[in-house]
Each structure stands twice: as C-alpha cells, then as structure tokens.
Amino acid sequence: MAGKTPELTRNGHELAPLNNRQADCEPRKPGVTIVLQGPRGSVISRGSQCLDQDQDNVAWSGKIQFFLTIIGYSVGLGNIWRFPYLCQQNGGGAFLIPVAVMLILEGIPLFLIELGIGQKMRLGSLGVWNTIHPWLGGIGISSCLVTFFVALYYNVIITWCFYYLFNSFRLELPWQNCPFDPLTNQTVAECEKSSATAYFWYRVTLDASPSIDAGGTPKWWIVLCLLLAWIVVFFIVMKGIQSSGKVVYFTSIFPYLVLTIFFIEGMTLKGAGAGLAHMLKPKVHMLKEPKVWLDAATQVFYSFGLAFGSLIAFGSYNNPKNNCIRDVILVSICNAMTAIYASVVIFAILGFKAVNKVEECLLTANITKADCSLEKELDQAAEGTGLAFIVFTEAIVKLPLAPFWAILFFVMLLSLGIGSQIGMLEGMLCTIFDIEILKRVSKQYITGTVCLICFSIGIIFTTGAGEYWLTMFDSFAGTIGLIVLALMEMIAVMYVYGHERFTKDIYEMTGTKPGLYWQVTWRFLAPGIMIVILVSSIISMVITHPEYSTWSAEKGATVKTPYPGWVLVIAGAMVLAGILPIPIVFLLRRYQILKMDINIHEGSIRRIDTTVSTKEMITDVDEQLTSPEGPCITASNTLKNKFTIGDFEV
C-alpha cells in the first residue's frame, strides 16, 4: 500500500491535496505545512517551500463553460423586462449614455474585484472575507442571507413561466379572448373592464386578492408549479458545476436564439418601426435629470448580479492564471449589448401591438380619431411581470401561429430565469459549504434541505397576495442590502486587503497591471457612486410611503395602495437581516465576546468534491515566508492557528 495515494473522499467531500513541493519543485512525499500563531505579528511555518508549483483540482471543463455560466447568470430577466422600460422612460437612446458611463465607472470595476479576489483565493464568499480579515466575516454571511431572500421570490417568477408555458400548448391561447359567464351567457364583467390578458393573469393565474392583508389560501396549481420549479433547480445544482455547468450550454445560448427569431419576425411586422422610433428616439434634455443617472447606476449594478457572492464562487473555479480582466470586459460588453438587443426586439413587437390597437380603435363606433393615438398606446409601457405576462402576451396573440410564439417566449424566460437562479444558488451554497460544522454532510443533502426550506417559505407567494409579496421582497430584500454589501466589498479589498496588493495579484494572474483607470474607479469613483445610490434609496423610502399595486376586480385595473404597517416591519426586518451580520461579526471578533466562534476559515482547505476551490490557503503563507524579503505578516497568514487534516487537528 506504500505506493498508493490514500482515498480522501468521504460522504461526498474531498480533502485538498497536501503540499507536494520542495524548493526545487521536485515532487516528494506528502508533507504538511503547519502555521502557528504566536505573539501578534509572529508566524512560524514549516513545510514544503515551492513557489511556482500550482495545483489545479476540479475546475471548469473549459473556458466556454465558464463564460456561458457567467453570461447565463448576469444576463437575466432584467435585460428583457427592466432595461427596455427604463430606456423608454429615461430619454430613449440618450439613456444609453448614462448606462455606458455607469458601466465604466461602477459595474466593470466591482465586477473585476469579485471575480479577481475569488480567483486569487480559490474560496467562496465566506472564506474570502474571513481570509482578508476575521472581522469582515459578516460580509459573507450577509451575502448568503440576501441571496436567500432573492432566491425565494426569483423562483416564483420561474413558477409563473412554467404555468404560462403549460397553457401555451393549445390551439387557441387561453388569454386570447375573454371568457363567458355561464349564468348570464355574457362576457365576464371583470375581463370586459380590463383585457383578456390582464384577466388571465390576475384572475386565472394568480386569483389575486384585493390586498396583501387578504391573501387567502394557496392556489394548488401555483403550488404544483412552484414544487416543479424547485425540483428542477435542485437537480441542476445538486452536484455543483458538474451538473449546472452542463445546463448552462442551453440556458445561456437558447435565449439568444429565441431573441433572434423574434427579431427576424418583428422586423417584418407592421408598426415595428414606430415602436423602435419611440424607444430609441433620443431625448437629450432628460440627461439633466438626476433620476436618469440614478436609474442607470442601479440598472448596471443589478444587471451584473453583484454582491451576491456568486461571482466570487465562479472566480474560485478558474485556473489561477486565467485572464480575468479579459473575461470581465467581454462579459460586460455582452451584457450591455444583450440588453439593447432585447429592447429592440421587445419594442418592435410592442409597436406592432400598438398599431393593431389603433386600427381596432378607429373601427369602433363613437370614437373620434383624436382618441386613437399611436403615441398614447406606445406610452403605455410596463415593466416586470406586467410586461411579460400582460403586455407582451397580448402582442403574441396577434401574431400568426400564436401558440408557437408563446411557447418560444416562455421557454426563453425560463432559460433566463433558471440561468440566474443557478448562479445565485451556487454562490449561496458555496458559502454554506464553507461552514466547518457542515463539512461532514453530503452536498446533495444540504442542497435538498435548502431547496425544501425555500419551497416551504415560498408557499406565501402562491396565495392570492402572492404577487404583492413578491413586489415587497423585490423592493426591500435585494436593494439596500446588496448596495451595502457592494460598498463593504470595495472597502474591504481596497483599504483592508490593500489596493497595491490586489493590483499585484491581478498582475501575477493575468500579466497585465491595472493602471490609473482601475485605481481611480476602485478607490474613489465606484464607492462614491455606491454611496449616492444608497443614500438616495434610503431617502426615497423615508420621504415617500412605500406602495404596491393591487388588482381591483370592480375597476378591472390596478390601484396603488400603501403597505400596511406590519408588512413594513417584515420588510425592515429583511433589510436588517441582510446588513446586521456585518457589525455583529465585527463586534464578536473584535472584542472576543463569543468564545465558541465558529471560524469558517479553518475548514476552507477542505472543500466539497464538486466545488473546485480546493487549493489550500496555506500556499500564500509558504510564498510569503520564502520570499527574499522575508515573511510578510498580514491578516491572511496570521489568521489561523490550526487546520484540519482528515479527522485530526494540527
């Protein structure tokens, strides 16, 4: 047995290989690097001493898989139903100017920080911030909690897409015409007052209640679709990138195929030109409005999926010598171009719908020509679920072979939604797997437990007030918390880890030294933009009472309604839950209040077998201690006084 390597896998976990390096980089018998922390500022290290040998473990199967995963994660539903609306409302084509500025000053710099720090440290979000400094461990916990809240409601959108997809397999789409009341043999009054698509959405799909206070019981058809959505997500992420990495080939490529098909069809439709002109016509005077720039900064921030921890996890799966600068620039360009491309497709179809509505209006008796305005129809824009499930479905009905286009559209939304959900869960699960007490539990069991918890809590979204709850979660759970996290990440890397050290890391990994642009945006401009967004968001919530749109069956329309006090308490609790771990962990570790502190970093060298971040963190200590300048005493190499090998603590 002397010539065989011992099996290091148990319960689906894998130990990182021990150091097999010597000063001359020749392999030798396995050794152990032991780091002992003595008095403050002293480190004793014994073990292997090679600097250049880099061990690659399980990783992306190829560059294409990594790129498609990042694209699938960052290019999500917001590119389809959020950006076109913002573009129309904030100056048309002129809105592209503030978007480009914010992309350069805010999005790309923070994108590189997350991807680069993950690639350097080969750890998930929790391990990264514990490594930079133990006092910053709360950032990883906060990131996990915020991701949890967002994942709860994001999968509900996938649920609704499943429901609409199943109803699309009909010769006549169920939202094509208003139903008849069997008692009166007349069109249902609620549908008559609104539209067939709005009635199908609010009454048939959601069975919407009059307010968030009167939610009612869960709707069984939505519960079943929600269960299906979580089962699908579980089987995709249960083996990490070994399973999800294969799915992204479909979820990332298929939406572009569908968009192209819709683009070709849309360009041939009557009214497409009117829709595109309405969206892209530049209104330069609107650039004077601060709200336009704030919307651009917010859109860029959320379109990249920053601060969720997912980009850090994806970076940790990369080869340490991967050119992450090139990846960031390519993904950023692809993300921006996709949003513009989707906007062109959406408004070409909406232009067709508007022209048809005007023609129908002109044929109606007792209606003057002035009442049938194309501009008025095009101004009736919508975002979010209103665009996807009401406005765009109404346009699809008017297309030839409507069921075919409906199936394509909702499969595309499913692909976009699942791609982003995979990315969010990967970041959250990677953080959970870093927790030492969970190292002995199989990844499948942990993933299944998380999905079951999410499904159980998600039942609240299947009631008649489901959409109202989703709006509340979307407005509070992933807004202020994510902005605070992004700001703390930039401060942690630039001012705790050190901008010079991070610059050196990027240079060693890519061969390109970040210049003046990166230094200025990292240290000053991007944090400044984050502070402006944060302050403006808080002021907006304070000076205006938060409202949500409720469905009025009597009016056949939505009505703005203030949130009740108890709902705002829940919203505030969610916001605090996403922020408080940062100061709590800081205080606990700064003043050593909690003696039994679970130091997640201690187990970081032993990773899940389906997660590629298995490069031992003690490598950095070896490199620093064997450098010509002598040992470099930093937070990362003095953090630990022990680590675990198998069942033994050293």
C-alpha angles and dihedrals in degrees: 000000000000094000096050129089111237117247108255101185125103130163091352095308129117132206118227111247114261121244112290097177137114130185089266092047093242115142117252138168114307112279137186128234109214120196116194121188113213126166116348110293098018126110129179117195131179126175143067118355115198120129105188103047109099120185118214118200130176107340143152110315088232146338091269092058092052093046094048091048092053091046092048090050100045098036101067144141091300090069089058105039107017109042097050090053093049091047092054095044098044107051106302111239090003088067088071089071097063089039091056092046093050091044090057098040101037117010103047096044094051091042090058092047093057097041093042098048091048092050092048098048098033091218139114123254095278095049093046096056093042088052095050089051133333090229089063095057090107091071090069092047092048091048090053093050095048090048089050092055093047094046089054095064099027090068089053088064088054087050092056090048089055091051093050091044092055090049091051093070093087135101089236119033112239092230093052097091137017114260124242124245105237091210097055098020087226134112113284106266094224091055092044091057094049124018139279093257094047091047092050091049101045102030108025101033104030101016082212120217121223092251144358089260092063102052098149125193126328116274107240095216091056091044090056092048090048090052090050091050093053092044090053092048092047094054090047097051102029092096097035118228091346088073105020091045090067095046093056090069086071102032092050101041103035096065090057090051091051093045089053092050090049090046093055091046093043095053090058095052125101110253097025091117092052091052094049092046091051093052101039101036102118117238098190094177089069091067087079089068114095090211090065092057092043091052090049092051092047093048093051091048095052097037091065095049091234124181095020092107092238096108090052090052092047091049091052089060092059129098107265089238094052115131098242093172090063090046092052093050094046094048092046092053092045091050094051094045091049091054091051092044092050091048091054091051094046096049094043088059093041090051088056090050092048093052091050091049091051092049090050089048092053091053092054116101121244092020119122123219090245090062092058102070123167090201090054092052092049092048090060091089125162137193137204118004091353091063097042102040103029116020100034094040088055089054092048091055090062093053121094111257089020096180090058092054092044092054091049093048097050094043086054091051089048091052093050093045096046092046091056093041091053090053094048094048092046089057093046095045092046087058092048091049089056090066108105097218090058096051093098095052119093114251092233091058093049092047091047091050092050092049091047092051091048092049092049094051090042091065086087088068091058095064125092088269092051096114091047091054090047090053090051093049091047092050098047114013099061104027118067092021094056093046091052090048093051091049092049091049092055092046091047095051099037101039106022103032088031131243092238092053093047090048089053091049092053091048092051092048100043107019089235120106113217108242137204095302092058094043094051095045094043096048105032122002102046095045088047092053090048091053092050092050091047095049094044091049092051093046091049091053092047101046097041123050106236114251138189134197117254125191116245111202091192094055097032089226142086121270127203110242129180116242113253117246096252091055091052088052089056090046091051091048090054092050091049092045089058094049109031097071088070097061093032094057090043092054095042093053098034094055097025090235094154112054095186094060112169100224101203091187091068091070096041095104091062108068138181111271092239093050115079098210093103099124107121114247091219088077090083091054091052091050094049095046094050096046118115090246091058128239119345109213110213138150091261097056097040096044098093135055096178143012135197126252112184106309095337131089119217 
